């Protein structure tokens, strides 16, 4: 099977490149989660590392998490692994730039939101469609209210609708919309991060995100319990996932 992630350094080891490498879907499955977590665990302590750029091969950043891994019997392990990865990103002292093109949905958007600065194609499609499958997005439920406020976050989480990259900039979710988001992220790195002291940047990142990281990680643990202990024991949550996999309309019984 093709490795899910490409990893390399640029700019005299000042920039770590992480690239999702299973287009076109680039699913955030167990293999991808493990590869990302391992790369971060191995390289975050590199002394001269000044930034990380996460992007993706193909026309789309990610269609989201593996729906099969959301089913009972698998979702506990899947959520634990994903949330451990997102926690590592949220608490990273190294700035994480994320470049998004095409679809960035579900677990793919949660991954992108855990970074520090988001660069998007103007026509990118960002959304948390989980509610349409009878479930909800645990990590996005923690991150989106922090990033764009409760009202805007509630709209996206409860409707399951998507927004464009240009709209994401207007909402304050993304820093820049550019037809070449990875190039825009690289330009930002070269202009604003590469000239800086890596040690000083780490302290600055920790200071800027101290309360944010503590709030999100604490809430993430509580929301994970809600997902596993209250949502996944309902009939409709399982029905929605199974209907999606069977490519049929879900039959809700509201229980």
VENLINUR-V342204 format. One record per run of one state. SS is the DSSP state (alpha for helix, beta for strand, coil for the rest). FROM is the first residue (numbers start at 1). TO is the last residue. Records with the same first field share a line. If there is no record, write none. Layout:
SS = FROM-TO ; FROM-TO
This chain:
coil = 1-4 ; 11-14 ; 21-27 ; 29-29 ; 44-50 ; 57-61 ; 63-64 ; 66-67 ; 71-74 ; 91-94 ; 101-102 ; 106-106 ; 114-116 ; 121-124 ; 128-128 ; 134-137 ; 149-149 ; 160-161 ; 172-175 ; 178-180 ; 194-197 ; 232-234 ; 247-255
beta = 5-10 ; 15-20 ; 28-28 ; 51-56 ; 62-62 ; 65-65 ; 95-100 ; 103-105 ; 117-120 ; 125-127 ; 162-164 ; 176-177
alpha = 30-43 ; 68-70 ; 75-90 ; 107-113 ; 129-133 ; 138-148 ; 150-159 ; 165-171 ; 181-193 ; 198-231 ; 235-246
